Every structure is written in C-alpha cells, then in structure tokens.
Amino acid sequence: MAVIISGVEKKSPAAKKRIKAGDTLLKINGNDIVDVLDYRFYQGETNLTVTVLHGKKEKTYNIKKSEDTELGLLFDSYLMDAQHSCKNKCIFCFIDQLPQGMRETLYFKDDDSRLSFLFGNYITLTNLTEHEIERIIKMHISPVNISVHTTNPELRCKMMNNRFAGDTLSIIKRFDDAGIRLNFQLVLVPGYNDGQELKRSLRDLSGYKNVECIASVPVGLTKFREGLAEIEPFNKQTATEVINITEEIAKENKEKFGNRLVYAADEFYLKAELDMPHFEEYGDFPQLDNGVGMWSLFEKEANDALNDTEAPTIPRKISVVTGVAAAPLLKATVDKAKNKWHNLECEVHTIENNFFGEKITVAGLVTGQDIIAQLKGKNLGDTLLVPSNMLRFERDLFLDDVSVEDLQRELSVTVKITEPDGYSFICSLAE
C-alpha cells in the first residue's frame, strides 16, 4: 500500500530534490513503503533511491545524506495508515469498564506493534501477521514490549477471550531466537493467573535469552463492570502472595543470571502494607510507566532535589492534588520540604475517585470533576499543583473533559502543571 506525502520539510534532502506534497511514496531502495516502520527503517540509510508517483508518472530520485539526517517527508498520520485495534476481549480490559459519554478516543483499544516501537506500548501478539513478524525480525526492532499475562496457552485463551491467544505465544521464541530484546507485562487477576500460574509464567519468561524485564501489575477495577466477568480486587493477603512469589523468582534469577528480571508493581506493596524495594533494585527502571519503581525513584529524586534546591525567596502557600495511592508519599515529601523551608505552607489533598469508583486509586485516573467537588470552597493558597499524568498529552483536559481552565475558574486558584517525578515536584514547591 503506497502512502500519500502530505508535506515536505524545508531544506530537507527531499525538498532539495523537489519531491512535492501530494506525491505518493512508493519505494525506498526498492523496498515497498507501507507504514511508519518501513519509512523509518529504510530512510535511515545514507544512499537512497526514492520512488514516488507524481500524478500518473513514477519518478525516481537518488539522494545522499548523513545517517542522522531525516529524509524530510511528512504524512497525515504518524503511523501513515490506520491504527491497529485489539482483537481480544480480555476479562480485565479497562476500556470495557469505562462509562458511556466519554470522548471517543478513550474507547479505542490499540494493539499495534508500531506503537510498541514508537512509544513503548505493550502488544498481545494476537494482531501480528506473518509479514509483520518477519519485518520485526528483519529490521531487528528492539525491544518489543509484550502483554503476556500468562504462559499457560489455555488460560491465556480464557483470559483474553481469543482462541488464538495461546498459539501466538510461539512468536516470543521467534523474536528471542532473532536476538530481539523483550519486555513482558502480566496483568494479574486474583484466582486466574496468580499463585502457581504466576510462578509458571515468571519462570517461563525468565528463561528467554533476551528478556530485559518482567513486571506484574494488578487488575484495575472500576465501578462500571455490569455484564462483565466477576473479579475480586487484590487485598493485603493476595498482594503479599504476589510479592513473595516475585521475590522467590527474583532470587532464583539472581543466582542463575545475575539479574532479578522480575518485579511487582508498586501497588502490590501498598496493598500488602510492605516497604517498597530500594531504588537500586530497579536498575534502569525499565517499566516505570507500568508503575514499577515509581515510588522509590520519586523518593530518591525528591530527597536529592531537597539537598540541591534553595528555599522559596518569598513565603508560599500552595496546594497539591493526588490520588489515594500516592498521597502518603507526597505528604511525607511535603513535610520534609516544610521542615527545611520555613516559608513554605503546603497541603496535599487526597482525591477519592468517585468517578471510576474507590478501587481506582492511581493519580493518573483522577478526574477534574472529582477535584472540583472535593476542593470547592477550600482555601488552596496561591497555586494548585496538578501532575501532568492526570491530563491528556496536550495537558489541557482531564479524562472527563474538564479543562484546566474549568478547574481554575471553579476553584478560584492558579493551576500549575507539574511533571510526576521527584525533582520536578520539589522545584514546583520552591518556585
């Protein structure tokens, strides 16, 4: 499938050859260009033969450039074609638990290998064609991030409601044999893939030569589960069992491979009421976006920043919002800052998730309407700090389409968006 060029960057190699918007990109160095992976891979070479369709006539351009210079073609979509949707009907799917009436983009279930390459998204492998598998191996795209959930083929079919879900596990070995680095994710559901099934999965996945990290995360359960499978949330006992199994396999891996490889998400430690592992346990924090090691890293960054950051030059009275899970960490961090900086007055407000239900405790799923309802009429000081992970990429809207401007108007306070890391948080307190 050829791709229409929507624009050409000025002074780029493509512009110098007078390739035009509206032309259709056909091939680079004789290779068909179907989507962004083809384009990104083949345009990286220094000597290019670019074939385009100009009107009804094919034209070929010979282009020389350096490896770090982009060819300069632009397309309407960063994927260059339609995003691939998920074919599974997982019993734990969070999107199936969304209420009606939210913005349309939130209901799209992606399962796109190209997003794994571009943004680190996790894929189930059930969407891959043989062409895509061979292409990943040929291009040696690495790492590939895979939502495995279980290495038991029958159980995987059951949990994902896809009769082919077990068969696609064989793709992992093909990638591993090709030397492609692998990251794995397991969404754990009590009574399904925890316990002995978790032991099996962690041991199976630890055996791959090119595995970098395996993370277990707890199922997220909203109050909108009518008509869906009955699932119990993790509690103190079941969360403790997950941690014990994780540490058992981690010890085995350290002895065999010199690397623990396996981790449990921070939420398990909070549920189990256990101390978080030391930040050094997480290495390079390869699964931070999955909530693995966020607590320990934030704590380390905040402590380091407190040692390096000067106190506010003028007295400050500010407020901070967060979810239930992170509230103890932020409160402890703010207390340290206030003890060191006596001109700082700051209160951390814990927002209960009434929108999705009390079982949802992460800050990233806090909605604007819950913030407004729970803080309306309170003295919030000069500034309200809101972490960026509560907002969409553009940083303007919460999940419920309440805007930052709505928040400022309803609460009569200036809202400042902060990054969800320890350094940025301390800097925001001091500004």
C-alpha positions in Angstrom: 0.0 0.0 0.0 1.5 3.3 -1.1 1.4 6.4 1.1 0.5 10.0 0.1 3.0 12.6 1.1 1.2 15.5 3.0 4.2 17.8 3.2 8.0 18.2 2.8 10.2 19.8 5.4 12.0 22.9 4.1 15.7 22.5 3.2 15.4 18.7 3.8 17.0 16.2 1.3 13.5 15.5 -0.1 12.9 19.3 -0.6 16.2 19.7 -2.4 15.1 17.1 -4.9 11.7 18.9 -5.3 9.6 16.0 -4.0 6.1 17.5 -3.6 3.2 17.3 -1.2 0.5 15.2 -2.9 3.1 12.8 -4.4 2.7 9.2 -3.4 5.7 7.5 -1.8 6.1 4.0 -3.3 9.6 2.7 -2.5 12.9 3.4 -0.8 15.8 1.5 -2.1 13.5 -0.9 -3.9 11.5 -1.7 -0.7 7.8 -1.1 -0.6 6.8 1.6 1.9 3.6 0.6 3.7 3.7 2.4 7.0 6.0 4.2 9.5 8.2 1.2 10.3 9.1 0.8 6.7 9.7 4.5 6.3 11.8 5.0 9.5 13.9 1.9 8.8 14.8 2.5 5.1 15.2 6.2 5.2 18.0 5.9 7.7 20.4 4.8 5.1 22.9 7.3 3.5 22.3 6.5 -0.1 18.7 6.4 -1.1 16.7 5.7 -4.2 13.3 7.1 -3.6 10.4 6.2 -5.9 7.3 8.3 -5.9 4.2 8.6 -8.0 3.7 12.2 -9.3 0.3 12.3 -10.9 0.3 9.2 -13.1 4.0 9.1 -13.6 6.6 7.3 -11.5 9.7 9.3 -10.6 12.9 8.1 -9.0 15.3 10.3 -7.0 18.8 9.5 -5.9 19.5 11.1 -2.6 22.7 11.2 -0.5 22.5 12.3 3.1 24.1 11.6 6.5 22.7 8.9 8.8 21.4 11.4 11.3 19.6 13.5 8.7 15.9 12.9 8.1 14.7 12.5 4.6 12.0 15.1 5.3 8.7 13.6 4.2 5.6 14.3 6.2 2.4 12.3 6.4 -1.1 13.0 7.6 -0.7 10.3 10.3 2.4 9.4 12.3 1.6 5.8 11.5 1.0 6.6 7.9 -2.1 4.4 7.9 -4.9 3.4 10.3 -4.1 2.4 13.9 -4.5 -1.4 14.5 -7.2 -2.2 17.0 -7.3 -5.0 19.5 -8.9 -8.3 18.6 -9.2 -9.6 22.2 -12.0 -9.4 24.7 -9.9 -9.6 27.9 -11.8 -10.2 31.1 -9.7 -7.4 32.7 -9.9 -4.8 29.9 -10.0 -1.4 31.4 -11.7 0.2 28.4 -14.7 -2.2 28.7 -15.1 -0.7 32.2 -15.4 2.9 31.0 -18.8 4.7 31.4 -20.7 5.9 28.4 -20.3 9.5 27.2 -16.6 10.0 27.4 -14.6 11.3 24.5 -14.4 8.9 21.6 -10.7 8.3 21.6 -10.7 6.8 25.0 -12.7 3.8 23.8 -10.2 2.8 21.1 -8.3 -0.4 22.0 -4.9 -0.3 20.3 -2.8 -3.4 19.8 -0.3 -2.0 17.4 3.3 -3.3 17.1 4.3 0.1 15.6 3.3 1.9 18.8 5.5 -0.5 20.7 8.4 0.7 18.6 7.4 4.4 18.7 6.1 4.9 22.2 6.8 1.7 24.2 3.2 0.4 24.1 2.6 -3.2 25.0 1.1 -5.6 22.4 -0.5 -9.0 22.8 0.9 -10.5 19.6 -2.6 -11.7 18.6 -2.7 -8.9 16.0 0.5 -9.7 14.2 0.5 -11.0 10.6 3.4 -13.2 9.4 4.6 -10.2 7.3 4.8 -8.1 10.4 6.6 -10.8 12.4 9.2 -11.2 9.7 9.6 -7.5 9.3 10.3 -7.0 13.0 12.9 -9.7 12.8 14.4 -8.3 9.6 14.6 -4.8 10.9 15.6 -6.1 14.4 13.2 -3.7 16.1 14.1 -3.8 19.7 12.9 -4.0 22.4 9.4 -5.5 21.8 7.0 -5.0 24.7 4.6 -7.8 25.1 1.5 -8.2 27.3 1.7 -11.9 28.1 -0.5 -12.2 31.2 0.2 -16.0 31.4 2.4 -18.5 29.6 -0.3 -21.2 30.0 -1.9 -21.3 26.5 -5.3 -22.5 27.6 -5.5 -19.9 30.4 -4.4 -17.2 28.0 -7.2 -18.0 25.6 -9.7 -17.9 28.5 -8.5 -14.6 30.0 -8.3 -12.9 26.6 -11.4 -14.5 25.1 -9.4 -15.3 22.0 -8.9 -18.9 20.8 -5.7 -18.0 19.1 -4.1 -16.2 22.1 -2.3 -19.4 23.2 -0.8 -20.1 19.8 0.7 -16.6 19.5 3.0 -17.3 22.5 5.3 -19.1 20.0 6.1 -15.7 18.4 8.1 -14.9 21.6 10.6 -17.6 20.9 11.0 -16.5 17.3 11.8 -13.0 18.5 14.1 -14.3 21.2 16.0 -16.5 18.7 16.4 -13.5 16.5 18.2 -11.6 19.3 15.4 -9.1 19.9 15.2 -7.7 23.4 12.0 -8.4 25.2 10.0 -6.7 28.0 7.0 -8.6 29.4 3.9 -7.4 31.3 1.4 -9.6 33.2 -1.9 -8.1 34.3 -2.7 -10.2 37.3 -6.3 -11.2 38.2 -6.9 -13.0 41.5 -7.9 -16.6 41.0 -6.8 -16.7 37.4 -3.1 -16.0 36.8 -1.7 -15.5 40.2 -0.4 -18.2 42.6 1.1 -21.2 40.9 0.2 -19.8 37.5 2.3 -16.7 38.3 5.2 -18.9 39.3 5.0 -20.8 36.0 4.8 -17.6 33.9 7.7 -15.8 35.7 9.9 -18.9 35.3 9.0 -19.4 31.7 9.6 -15.8 30.7 12.8 -15.6 32.7 14.2 -18.4 30.6 14.4 -16.3 27.4 17.9 -15.2 26.5 17.0 -11.6 25.6 14.5 -10.8 28.3 15.2 -7.5 30.0 12.3 -7.1 32.4 9.1 -8.8 33.6 6.5 -6.8 35.5 3.3 -7.9 37.2 0.6 -5.3 37.6 -2.7 -5.6 39.4 -6.0 -5.6 37.5 -7.8 -2.3 37.6 -11.5 -2.4 38.5 -13.9 0.4 38.0 -17.5 0.5 39.3 -18.7 0.1 35.7 -18.5 -3.7 35.4 -22.1 -4.6 34.8 -22.3 -7.6 32.5 -18.5 -8.4 32.8 -16.7 -11.3 34.5 -16.8 -11.2 38.2 -13.3 -10.3 39.5 -12.2 -9.7 43.1 -9.6 -7.0 43.7 -6.3 -7.8 45.3 -6.3 -7.5 49.1 -3.5 -7.5 51.7 -3.1 -11.3 51.7 -3.3 -11.9 47.9 -1.0 -8.9 47.2 1.5 -10.3 49.8 1.4 -13.6 48.0 2.3 -11.9 44.7 5.3 -10.2 46.3 6.5 -13.4 47.9 6.4 -15.2 44.6 8.1 -12.4 42.8 10.9 -12.2 45.3 11.3 -16.0 45.2 11.7 -16.0 41.4 13.9 -12.9 41.6 16.3 -14.7 44.0 16.4 -17.7 41.6 17.2 -15.3 38.7 20.0 -13.5 40.5 21.6 -16.9 41.2 21.2 -18.1 37.5 21.6 -14.9 35.6 22.9 -12.2 38.0 19.8 -10.2 37.4 16.4 -10.4 39.2 14.4 -9.6 36.0 11.0 -9.8 37.7 9.2 -7.1 39.6 5.8 -6.4 41.1 4.2 -3.0 40.6 4.2 -0.5 43.5 0.5 -1.0 44.0 1.1 -4.6 45.3 3.4 -3.2 48.0 0.8 -0.6 49.0 -1.9 -3.3 49.2 0.3 -5.6 51.2 1.4 -2.7 53.5 5.0 -3.5 52.9 8.0 -1.3 52.4 9.0 -0.6 48.8 12.2 -2.1 47.5 15.3 0.2 47.5 15.6 2.2 44.3 18.8 0.4 43.4 16.8 -2.8 43.0 15.1 -1.4 39.9 18.3 -0.9 37.8 17.4 1.4 34.9 13.7 1.4 35.8 12.6 -0.3 32.5 8.9 -0.5 33.4 8.3 2.9 35.1 5.3 3.5 33.0 3.7 0.4 34.4 4.0 1.7 38.0 7.1 -0.4 38.7 9.6 1.5 40.9 7.9 4.9 40.7 7.6 5.3 44.5 11.3 4.5 45.2 12.5 6.7 42.3 10.3 9.6 43.3 11.5 9.4 46.9 15.2 9.3 45.8 14.8 12.2 43.3 12.9 14.3 45.8 15.5 13.8 48.6 18.3 14.6 46.2 16.4 17.7 45.0 15.8 18.9 48.5 19.5 18.9 49.1 20.2 20.9 45.9 17.3 23.3 45.8 17.2 26.7 47.6 14.2 27.7 49.7 11.5 29.9 48.1 12.6 33.5 48.1 9.2 34.6 49.3 6.6 32.9 51.6 4.4 30.4 49.6 1.0 29.0 50.3 0.2 26.3 47.8 -1.8 23.0 47.5 -1.2 19.7 45.8 -3.7 17.2 44.4 -3.0 13.5 44.1 -4.8 10.1 44.2 -5.1 7.8 47.2 -2.2 5.6 46.3 0.5 8.3 46.1 -0.9 10.5 48.9 1.3 9.1 51.7 4.5 9.6 49.6 3.6 13.2 48.6 2.6 14.1 52.2 5.9 12.8 53.5 7.8 14.7 50.8 6.0 17.9 51.6 6.6 17.5 55.3 10.4 17.2 54.6 10.2 20.4 52.4 8.3 22.3 55.1 10.7 21.3 57.8 13.6 22.6 55.7 11.9 25.6 54.2 10.1 27.5 56.9 8.5 30.0 54.4 6.6 27.1 52.7 3.0 26.4 53.5 1.6 23.4 51.5 -1.2 21.0 51.9 -1.6 17.7 50.0 -5.2 17.0 49.0 -6.1 13.3 48.5 -8.8 12.9 45.8 -11.1 10.0 46.2 -12.0 8.5 42.8 -15.8 8.8 42.8 -15.9 8.9 39.0 -14.4 5.4 38.4 -15.0 4.0 41.9 -13.0 3.8 45.1 -11.0 0.8 43.9 -9.2 3.1 41.5 -6.5 4.8 43.5 -3.8 6.0 41.0 -3.3 9.7 40.3 -3.4 9.2 36.6 -7.1 8.3 36.7 -8.3 11.2 38.9 -10.9 13.3 37.1 -11.4 17.1 37.0 -15.0 16.8 38.4 -13.8 14.9 41.4 -11.1 17.5 42.1 -13.7 20.3 41.9 -16.3 18.5 44.0 -13.8 17.7 46.8 -11.9 21.0 46.9 -14.7 23.5 46.1 -14.7 26.3 48.8 -11.4 25.4 50.3 -8.5 27.8 50.8 -6.0 26.4 48.3 -3.5 29.2 48.6 -1.8 30.9 45.6 -1.3 27.8 43.4 -2.7 24.4 43.0 -0.2 21.8 41.7 -1.6 19.2 39.4 0.6 16.3 38.0 0.7 16.1 34.2 -0.3 12.4 34.2 -3.9 13.5 35.2 -4.2 15.2 31.8 -4.1 14.1 28.2 -1.0 14.6 26.1 -1.9 18.2 25.3 -2.2 19.0 29.0 -5.5 20.7 28.7 -8.2 18.1 29.6 -8.8 15.6 32.3 -10.3 12.2 31.4 -13.8 13.6 32.0 -13.1 16.5 29.6 -13.0 19.0 32.4 -10.3 21.5 31.3 -7.5 23.2 33.3 -9.4 26.5 32.7 -12.5 24.9 34.3 -10.5 23.9 37.3 -9.0 27.4 37.8 -12.4 29.0 37.4 -14.3 26.7 39.7 -11.7 26.7 42.4 -10.5 30.3 42.1 -6.9 29.3 42.1 -4.0 29.3 39.6 -3.3 25.8 38.4 0.3 24.8 37.7 1.0 21.5 35.8 4.0 19.6 37.2 5.9 16.6 36.0 5.3 13.4 38.1 8.9 13.0 39.2 10.7 13.9 42.4 13.0 16.6 41.0 10.2 18.5 39.2 7.9 18.2 42.3 10.5 19.8 44.6 11.2 22.5 42.1 7.5 23.3 41.8 7.3 23.6 45.6 10.2 26.1 45.6 9.1 28.3 42.6 
